[in-house]
Amino acid sequence: MKTRLLLAVILLSLSFCYISGVGYGELNQEMLELGTPLIFFYLLEARIDYMMKNPNRYLNVQFYYDPGGSFDEFFPDGIDTKDKVFVSVCDSRGDFSGRSGETLLKIFKMFLESLYSYIWPWMITTDMNTDIVAQFCTEDGTPLGYFYQGEYHLWEE
């Protein structure tokens, strides 16, 4: 009986030693003062929501806000990405491979409209046709098509 009591006292005292430091942490003040626009958080939230609601079928999707037009280089000449949400879709599951051009355009449309449903609840954009620019590519990054001003285009056009 004394052995059990002694063991209980030792275990209890050890647990108090480890637990006493819990709850006394500090937040990194630099992280709180970064001043990152809220749109970046909402776009990350949209990506996570998309992945969580499609755990077995999601493609590699990235959402970016382009305040300066720096994503223009990823598109053919004449495509303006300034102040738009850039959506990059890479085919990580082979959904785009072996399809005809017409079928690809239908898949791009269906897929982008589905993705937009994860963006608009955050009130990031008001119109998909004017606020979104998207690029669709293979798993290795070869561009297949893009979306700009409400129209879907194959890359070689």
Backbone bond lengths (Angstrom), bond angles and torsions (degrees), N, CA, C in turn:
res aa  C-N    CA-C-N  psi(-1)  N-CA   C-N-CA  omega(-1)  CA-C   N-CA-C  phi
1 M - - - 1.441 - - 1.532 110.78 -
2 K 1.357 115.75 -41.81 1.459 119.75 179.70 1.531 110.69 -65.67
3 T 1.314 115.84 -33.75 1.458 119.95 179.80 1.525 110.36 -65.73
4 R 1.327 115.93 -42.99 1.467 119.85 179.27 1.524 110.75 -64.87
5 L 1.303 117.35 -41.11 1.456 121.49 179.80 1.522 110.12 -65.45
6 L 1.321 116.25 -43.05 1.462 120.32 178.36 1.531 110.84 -63.12
7 L 1.337 116.78 -42.17 1.458 121.40 178.57 1.535 110.54 -63.85
8 A 1.321 117.07 -41.37 1.465 121.45 178.33 1.527 111.06 -63.32
9 V 1.328 118.45 -40.75 1.456 122.69 179.64 1.528 109.85 -65.80
10 I 1.316 117.17 -42.53 1.457 121.11 -179.86 1.527 110.25 -64.91
11 L 1.325 117.85 -46.57 1.461 121.13 179.99 1.528 111.16 -64.51
12 L 1.319 116.69 -39.72 1.456 120.24 179.18 1.527 111.27 -65.91
13 S 1.320 116.67 -41.32 1.469 119.17 179.72 1.526 111.48 -68.19
14 L 1.323 117.64 -37.71 1.455 120.94 176.53 1.537 111.28 -64.70
15 S 1.322 115.98 -40.22 1.464 118.52 179.79 1.525 110.87 -65.22
16 F 1.325 118.79 -35.47 1.458 121.28 177.50 1.532 110.91 -67.63
17 C 1.309 116.82 -34.01 1.459 119.82 178.09 1.521 111.43 -64.39
18 Y 1.335 118.13 -41.20 1.452 121.51 -178.16 1.525 112.81 -79.35
19 I 1.301 117.89 -33.44 1.460 121.75 -175.98 1.524 112.04 -80.75
20 S 1.305 118.89 -24.99 1.456 120.97 -172.92 1.530 113.83 -61.02
21 G 1.330 118.69 -25.25 1.460 120.83 -179.16 1.521 113.93 -86.42
22 V 1.312 118.10 -8.18 1.458 121.65 -177.63 1.525 109.92 -72.13
23 G 1.333 115.86 137.38 1.451 120.49 176.57 1.518 114.18 92.17
24 Y 1.321 118.00 3.27 1.454 120.51 -179.34 1.521 112.21 -112.94
25 G 1.336 117.31 27.28 1.460 120.93 -179.18 1.517 111.33 -79.84
26 E 1.324 115.07 170.89 1.456 121.88 177.84 1.509 109.14 -127.10
27 L 1.317 115.71 145.40 1.450 120.49 173.61 1.528 108.63 -82.55
28 N 1.311 115.19 143.31 1.450 120.47 177.51 1.525 108.53 -69.27
29 Q 1.309 117.70 112.71 1.461 122.57 -175.16 1.530 112.24 -64.24
30 E 1.329 117.72 -31.99 1.460 120.13 178.38 1.520 110.80 -62.78
31 M 1.324 116.70 -37.94 1.455 120.15 179.35 1.525 111.26 -66.86
32 L 1.312 117.00 -31.99 1.460 120.72 -179.49 1.527 112.08 -76.65
33 E 1.321 117.58 -20.79 1.453 121.49 -175.50 1.528 113.72 -107.29
34 L 1.329 118.05 16.86 1.455 120.61 -177.96 1.521 112.85 -65.63
35 G 1.295 117.53 -33.28 1.448 120.37 -179.34 1.520 113.32 73.81
36 T 1.309 118.18 27.82 1.451 121.86 178.43 1.519 109.39 -68.91
37 P 1.334 117.65 131.00 1.463 119.32 179.16 1.526 111.74 -58.73
38 L 1.303 115.93 146.49 1.451 123.18 -176.55 1.521 112.01 -63.92
39 I 1.326 117.99 -23.53 1.462 120.73 -178.32 1.529 111.42 -61.38
40 F 1.325 117.99 -34.13 1.459 120.87 179.54 1.525 110.84 -66.00
41 F 1.308 116.76 -38.22 1.463 121.08 176.32 1.525 110.26 -64.98
42 Y 1.336 117.11 -45.33 1.459 120.75 -178.49 1.529 111.83 -64.90
43 L 1.322 117.57 -36.87 1.460 120.00 177.82 1.525 111.30 -68.25
44 L 1.314 117.42 -37.70 1.460 120.64 175.15 1.524 110.01 -65.69
45 E 1.317 117.04 -40.79 1.465 121.69 177.85 1.535 110.40 -61.68
46 A 1.330 117.44 -40.15 1.466 121.18 178.19 1.526 110.73 -63.63
47 R 1.326 116.69 -40.84 1.471 120.08 178.70 1.523 111.34 -64.46
48 I 1.302 116.12 -43.44 1.466 120.16 179.54 1.523 110.49 -65.32
49 D 1.329 117.61 -42.78 1.465 120.86 177.85 1.524 110.76 -59.39
50 Y 1.331 116.49 -43.38 1.467 120.64 178.78 1.529 110.31 -60.12
51 M 1.320 117.30 -46.69 1.462 120.93 -178.22 1.525 111.58 -67.08
52 M 1.314 117.58 -39.14 1.463 120.85 -178.18 1.533 112.12 -70.04
53 K 1.321 116.78 -33.20 1.464 119.89 -179.21 1.522 112.54 -85.24
54 N 1.329 117.88 -10.35 1.464 122.98 177.65 1.528 109.85 -130.25
55 P 1.314 118.74 60.11 1.473 119.44 -171.12 1.523 114.87 -64.55
56 N 1.327 118.10 -25.54 1.455 119.69 -177.37 1.521 113.93 -104.05
57 R 1.332 117.96 -8.13 1.454 120.44 -174.02 1.524 114.59 -129.57
58 Y 1.302 120.13 6.58 1.463 118.78 -174.97 1.525 111.94 -73.35
59 L 1.331 114.34 146.13 1.461 122.01 174.91 1.526 108.36 -97.42
60 N 1.315 116.64 170.04 1.455 121.27 178.74 1.531 108.48 -76.73
61 V 1.315 116.51 104.19 1.459 122.90 -174.84 1.517 109.43 -119.33
62 Q 1.329 115.53 136.36 1.463 121.80 175.12 1.526 108.12 -127.47
63 F 1.329 116.26 139.65 1.454 122.05 175.11 1.525 108.31 -117.24
64 Y 1.325 117.06 130.01 1.456 121.74 178.32 1.521 109.29 -133.87
65 Y 1.293 116.60 146.47 1.459 121.15 169.19 1.515 106.78 -99.82
66 D 1.324 116.75 131.49 1.463 121.60 -175.39 1.526 110.53 -113.93
67 P 1.344 117.49 88.74 1.461 119.37 -177.04 1.528 113.90 -71.40
68 G 1.324 118.34 -23.76 1.462 120.05 -174.81 1.507 115.90 -113.59
69 G 1.320 117.96 -1.28 1.464 120.23 -179.11 1.510 114.05 82.12
70 S 1.314 118.17 24.94 1.470 120.82 -176.64 1.526 112.91 -75.25
71 F 1.331 118.72 -13.77 1.464 120.56 179.20 1.528 112.36 -88.16
72 D 1.336 117.84 2.76 1.467 121.58 177.17 1.523 111.81 -56.80
73 E 1.321 116.40 -31.53 1.466 121.07 -176.30 1.529 112.97 -66.33
74 F 1.332 117.40 -17.00 1.462 120.33 -179.48 1.528 112.39 -89.52
75 F 1.324 117.63 3.60 1.455 122.36 -176.33 1.521 110.25 -127.00
76 P 1.340 116.48 163.98 1.472 119.21 173.39 1.527 110.48 -62.54
77 D 1.305 116.47 163.85 1.471 121.69 -179.78 1.525 110.72 -57.56
78 G 1.327 115.66 144.14 1.450 121.34 177.17 1.519 114.67 93.23
79 I 1.311 117.85 -3.19 1.469 121.22 179.09 1.520 107.48 -94.07
80 D 1.328 116.39 121.90 1.464 122.10 -177.94 1.529 109.52 -104.76
81 T 1.326 117.16 120.28 1.466 121.27 -179.88 1.525 112.55 -105.65
82 K 1.321 117.29 2.74 1.466 120.35 -177.00 1.531 110.67 -63.40
83 D 1.338 115.48 131.41 1.465 124.49 179.89 1.528 112.61 59.36
84 K 1.315 116.53 32.98 1.463 121.45 177.21 1.526 109.22 -124.23
85 V 1.324 115.25 161.81 1.461 121.01 173.36 1.519 107.19 -88.83
86 F 1.326 116.08 121.22 1.454 122.66 179.22 1.525 107.83 -95.01
87 V 1.334 115.66 124.06 1.461 121.70 179.45 1.519 107.41 -111.94
88 S 1.302 116.56 122.02 1.457 122.08 177.61 1.528 108.36 -109.92
89 V 1.333 115.80 122.80 1.461 121.53 -178.60 1.522 108.22 -119.95
90 C 1.326 116.39 115.05 1.467 121.22 176.43 1.519 108.64 -108.53
91 D 1.298 115.58 131.17 1.463 122.65 -176.50 1.530 109.95 -76.04
92 S 1.299 117.00 92.35 1.463 121.37 -178.57 1.528 112.27 -90.26
93 R 1.331 117.62 -2.21 1.468 121.10 -176.71 1.530 113.80 -123.87
94 G 1.311 117.79 5.69 1.456 120.87 178.37 1.518 114.77 77.38
95 D 1.319 117.95 18.84 1.465 121.13 -179.48 1.520 112.89 -69.60
96 F 1.334 118.05 -25.79 1.461 121.48 -176.86 1.526 112.70 -94.86
97 S 1.305 118.62 -14.30 1.468 120.63 -172.61 1.529 111.46 -77.45
98 G 1.327 114.44 142.40 1.455 121.43 176.45 1.518 114.36 73.34
99 R 1.318 118.74 19.67 1.466 122.07 -178.55 1.528 110.08 -104.98
100 S 1.311 114.87 151.22 1.467 119.57 175.81 1.522 108.83 -74.97
101 G 1.337 115.94 165.89 1.459 120.65 -178.82 1.513 112.80 -60.46
102 E 1.322 116.95 -43.19 1.466 121.21 -179.47 1.525 110.96 -64.72
103 T 1.304 116.54 -41.27 1.469 120.68 178.74 1.520 110.74 -66.53
104 L 1.334 116.48 -40.27 1.459 120.13 178.23 1.521 111.38 -59.90
105 L 1.327 117.27 -43.51 1.459 120.39 179.54 1.527 111.29 -61.61
106 K 1.321 116.81 -38.74 1.480 120.60 177.42 1.522 110.83 -66.26
107 I 1.325 116.19 -40.90 1.477 120.47 179.02 1.528 109.55 -65.77
108 F 1.333 117.31 -43.79 1.471 120.88 178.49 1.528 110.27 -58.06
109 K 1.328 116.63 -45.31 1.466 121.12 -178.45 1.530 110.75 -62.94
110 M 1.315 115.86 -48.53 1.465 120.32 -179.57 1.534 110.54 -61.03
111 F 1.322 115.60 -43.10 1.448 119.74 -176.29 1.528 111.91 -69.88
112 L 1.331 117.91 -43.91 1.456 120.50 -178.46 1.528 111.60 -67.90
113 E 1.319 117.80 -37.11 1.461 120.02 176.43 1.524 110.70 -63.86
114 S 1.314 116.28 -36.67 1.467 120.20 175.92 1.530 110.72 -65.87
115 L 1.336 116.62 -43.91 1.465 120.18 178.96 1.522 111.88 -64.12
116 Y 1.317 116.05 -37.42 1.462 119.77 -179.38 1.526 111.42 -62.27
117 S 1.311 116.95 -28.63 1.467 119.46 178.57 1.529 111.94 -65.36
118 Y 1.319 117.52 -19.17 1.466 120.61 176.43 1.531 111.54 -88.18
119 I 1.332 117.66 -18.45 1.463 121.65 -178.57 1.518 111.89 -90.94
120 W 1.320 118.12 -46.56 1.468 120.16 -170.57 1.519 115.13 -63.98
121 P 1.334 122.15 -29.38 1.470 117.53 179.18 1.528 113.02 -61.24
122 W 1.321 116.94 -21.55 1.470 120.04 -179.50 1.522 111.18 -84.68
123 M 1.319 116.94 -0.29 1.467 123.03 -179.90 1.535 111.59 59.82
124 I 1.314 115.89 32.62 1.462 120.75 177.37 1.521 109.25 -74.76
125 T 1.317 116.04 -41.81 1.454 121.16 -178.59 1.527 109.98 -122.17
126 T 1.314 115.74 156.68 1.460 119.81 177.26 1.519 111.83 -109.87
127 D 1.335 117.23 -23.69 1.456 121.50 -179.28 1.526 108.94 -145.95
128 M 1.311 115.27 120.69 1.460 119.98 -178.25 1.530 111.31 -60.04
129 N 1.314 117.80 -38.05 1.464 121.37 -175.01 1.523 113.41 -67.96
130 T 1.315 118.07 -28.89 1.466 119.83 -178.09 1.526 113.33 -106.39
131 D 1.322 117.75 -19.98 1.463 120.45 -173.86 1.526 114.66 -104.13
132 I 1.324 117.64 -9.16 1.467 121.69 -175.94 1.522 109.94 -117.22
133 V 1.321 115.78 137.65 1.463 123.81 169.28 1.522 105.30 -128.65
134 A 1.321 116.96 128.95 1.464 119.29 -175.47 1.518 110.99 -129.22
135 Q 1.312 114.16 150.17 1.456 121.08 175.52 1.523 107.89 -128.18
136 F 1.324 116.11 133.51 1.458 122.44 178.48 1.521 107.89 -113.18
137 C 1.325 116.75 130.36 1.467 118.84 -177.92 1.520 110.69 -142.95
138 T 1.331 114.70 167.91 1.458 120.72 177.30 1.516 109.63 -75.31
139 E 1.306 115.82 176.48 1.465 120.24 -178.51 1.521 112.38 -62.14
140 D 1.326 117.36 -32.31 1.467 120.15 179.75 1.526 113.28 -86.12
141 G 1.348 117.51 1.72 1.450 121.16 175.19 1.515 115.77 97.70
142 T 1.331 117.78 4.03 1.460 120.99 177.62 1.528 109.30 -72.05
143 P 1.331 118.26 122.07 1.467 119.57 -177.76 1.526 112.56 -68.17
144 L 1.336 115.73 135.94 1.460 121.99 177.89 1.523 112.19 -108.15
145 G 1.327 115.82 -35.82 1.451 119.70 -177.68 1.507 111.30 -169.29
146 Y 1.339 115.40 176.54 1.456 119.78 179.75 1.521 110.28 -152.16
147 F 1.321 115.22 164.13 1.456 123.63 177.60 1.520 107.51 -121.49
148 Y 1.331 115.86 129.37 1.465 120.31 179.61 1.514 108.80 -153.31
149 Q 1.307 116.76 130.26 1.464 125.35 178.23 1.526 112.53 49.77
150 G 1.322 115.67 47.10 1.462 121.28 174.43 1.501 115.83 80.92
151 E 1.330 118.48 4.19 1.464 121.34 -177.57 1.524 110.56 -124.12
152 Y 1.334 114.28 142.79 1.455 121.81 177.31 1.524 107.99 -100.58
153 H 1.340 115.80 135.37 1.462 120.92 -177.33 1.522 108.69 -132.19
154 L 1.336 115.40 144.85 1.463 120.06 169.26 1.517 107.43 -80.90
155 W 1.292 116.45 152.73 1.469 120.32 -173.29 1.518 112.76 -65.21
156 E 1.317 118.46 -38.42 1.462 119.81 -174.79 1.527 112.74 -76.76
157 E 1.339 119.07 -6.13 1.470 120.83 179.88 1.509 110.74 -73.14
